[in-house]
């Protein structure tokens, strides 16, 4: 179902389109913040051809999308990515970095984002060629990123220089785990989840693998809704658990580039 939230009070300037296998989100915003949000949920995980059909349908049905924008950004939000330390990154080896995560097709566009220099991290990922071509035909110049790069830039604000913290970024069918130790990125990855026990398992597994102590580490949860059952389950094993206070504002800071 396509849902639209509107709070138009001034000229629209920019748009970020979050593209993932579970749905689409169009964030229309200006310097004063997000003014309109158009969201579309899919009934099942969709492939690039199906996603493009949904994008075309959204443009046919939503007048707000058919206006001039100062800037358009696509944000790919899927598990077909990997992170490489900037210090060892080489453009000629991008397919090697990704081949252990996914089967790479000849038509796939292997892309990379500008490095998060403070974390020594560079995201390598697959951008969907049919969707990129659609937006190029519609707008000409546009930017595209992987969600990981933008999220990590924002997560730095939660990572203290003198502690260990795990950030859980929860989505509909998967979630991201980011681990910081003394301000340095130790791990960032995406995991599938169908139940809260999946979140617990991967959280404890990655914590143990990175030698974090559940008694002293901090656990932050970024989610649209604050579920008490999840909190209680995690708190059974981890002493310092809390939700990001204003998740909506935090997410907008990630997406409104």
N, C-alpha and C positions, 0 to 999 in steps of 0.2 A: 504494500500500500504506500502511495506517495503522500508524504506529509509536508506541509509548508507552514513555517512560523515566520511572521512578518512584523517588523517594527520600523517601518520606513519613516525617516524624518529628514533625510538629506540625500543628496546625490550619491548614488552607488559608484564605487570606484574600482574595487578589486574583487576577485573571486578565487577561492581555493576549492578544488574538487578532490575529495577523498575517494579513492577508488580501491575497493577491496572485494573479495569473493562473496561476502555476505550482503553487500549493498553499496549504495552511493550516498555521499553527502556533499551538497553544494553550499559553501559558506560565502555569503556576499557581505562585504564589510568595507569600512572606511577607517579613517584615523580615529573615529569615535567608538569603534568596536563593530561587532557583528550586527548587521541590520536584518538579514534574512537567512534562514536555514531551510534548505529543501532536502529531505531525506527519503531514500528509497531502500526498502529491505527486500532481499531476494528470498524465495522459498527454499532454495538450496544453494550450495556453493557453485558459483557460475564461472565459466571459462571466458576468455577475452572476447569471443564472438558474441556470447550472450550478454556480457557486460556492455559492449558497444550498442547493442540493440536497446538496452535499458537507457543508456545515455541519450540516444536519438529520441526515444519516447519522451524522456524528461524535457528535452528541448522543444518537442512538439506541444507539450501540455502546459509548460510553465513560461508565462510571458516574462517573468523576472530574469530568466536566463538569456533572453533574446534582446539584450541591450549592449551598449558599448562599455567595455571595461578598460580601465587604465592598465590593469595587470591581471593575467590569468595564470594560475599555478595548478599543476596536477600533482597529487601526492599518492604514490603507490603504497598500498598498505597490505602486503602479502608476505608469506614466508620464504619467497624465492630471493633470498639475499644472503650476504655474508659480510663480515667485517674484517678488514685487513689493517694492521698497523701501518701508519704512514711511512715509517722508517724502512719497511721492506716492500712497499707497494711498487708494482711495475705494470704499466698499462698493457704490455704484451702478454701478461699472465692472467688477465681477468677471467678468461674461460677456465683456467686451472683453479682459481679460487672458488668458482661456483660449481664445478662439476661434481663435487662430493655432496652438494645440497639438492641438485635437481638435474634432470635430463635436459640438456640444452639443444634446442632445435635451430636449424639454419636460419629460420625467419626471426628468431629471438634477437632483441636489441640488448646487448650487455651494456649497462650504464653505470656510471659512478657519480657520486655527489662530491662537492668540495669537502675536503677533510675537516673533521672537528679537531683542530690542531691541539687544543688543550688536553684532549683525551688520546691523541695519537691514533685516531680511528678514521677509517675511510670505508664508506658503504659501497659495495658492489652488488648489483641487482639486475633483474630482468624488467625492462619497460615494455609494455605491450605495443607492438608496432602499429596495429590497426587503430588503437585509441590515440596514440601520438599523432598518427596521420590525420585522424578526424579533427583533432584540435588544431593541427597546423593548417588544414584547409579552412577551418572556421575563423581562426584568429591570426594566423601567421606566426608571429613571435609569441612564445609562451615559455614558462619554466616548468620543470618537473623534478621531483625528488622522491626518495624513499622516506616513508614515515620515520624510520629508524634515525636518520640523520637529524631531523627536526626535533624528535623526542629527546634524543641524547643532549642536544644543546640546552633544552629546557631542564632536563634532569640534573644538570650540573648545579643548579640552584639548590637542590635538595642534598647534594653530596657534601658532607663536611670533611674538612682536612684531617680530622683526628678520630674518625669512627668508621664503622662498617655499616653499610646500608644496602638493603635489597628493595628495589622498586618494582612492584607488580602493576603492569599496565594492562587492564582486563578488557578484552573485546568479546564479541559474541561467541565465536567458536574457537578462539585461540587467545593467547596472552603473551606479553613480552616480560622477560625478566632482565633487569639491569642490576649488576652488582658493582658497587663502588667501595673501595678500601682506601682510607686515607686520601680521599679525593681523586683517586685513580680508578679508571674503568677496568674492572677485572673480567666481567662477562656481560654480554648482551646477546639474547637469543629469543626465538619465538617458539612456543609450544602449543600443541592442541589441547583443548579442554572441553569436556562435555558435562563435567560435574565438579563440584568444589573439591572433591578428593584429588582430582587431577592437578589442581592448583597447588594443593598441599604437597603432593608427591614431588613435583618438579621444584618447588621452592626448597624443600628440605634436601633434595638430591643435590641441587646446585650449591646450596649453602655448605653442605658437607664436603663436596668436591673442592670448594674454594676455602676450606678450613675456617669457616665462620662459626662462631659460637651462638646458638639460638638464645642463650641466656643474656647476651650482651649486644648482639647486632640489632639494628633497627629495621623494621619492615613497614614500608609505605605502600598503600594500595590506591591506585588511580582507577576509579570506576564511576560510571554514570549514576549508579545507585549504591547506597551503603547497606550491604546485606549483613545482618547480624549473624546469620548461620555461618557465613564464611569467616567473619571476624572471630567468632567463638572457636571455630575449628583451628584456625591459625594460632590463636592465642593459647591453645592447649599446648603448643610446642614452642612458640616464640614469645618472649616476654614483652617486647616493645613492638606493638602492632598499632597502626593508626591509618585512617583514610586521609588522602589529600583533602584539605578543607573545602576548597572551591574547585571541584573537578572540572566544571564547565569552563570556568575562566582559564584554568591551567591548560585544558585541551585547546581552547581558542588561541592561546599563546603559541602552541605548537603549530597549529594549522594556518594561522593568518600570518603568512611570511611577508 
